[in-house]
């Protein structure tokens, strides 16, 4: 897959994650974005080599919550 398609998929997953975080914590979209951008999961998602964007938004959200709670996340599903 070419890099422009990868970037689009990453951006789409980030938007979905931010929406899920916003709704779950009842915060603004910008606050949700800041929470995500400061996570280890975001760093992995941003790295095209990890191919984290292939995971479902549900699995990524579970990973985010786990990291928020424990400081680490487990890779689920796929």
KAPEBEL-V563149 format. One record per pair of residues at least 24 apart in sequence whose ideal C-beta (glycine too) atoms are under 8 Angstrom apart, sorted by the first residue. I is the first residue (numbers start at 0). GAP is how many residues later the second one is. Records with the same first field share a line. If there is no record, write none. Layout:
I->GAP + GAP
This chain:
2->45
5->42 + 47
8->44 + 45
9->35 + 36 + 38 + 43
11->41
12->32 + 39 + 40 + 42 + 44 + 47
13->28 + 31
15->41 + 44
16->28 + 40 + 43 + 44 + 47
19->37 + 41 + 44
20->40 + 43
23->37 + 41
34->33
35->28
38->25 + 28 + 29
39->27 + 32 + 33
40->26 + 32
53->24
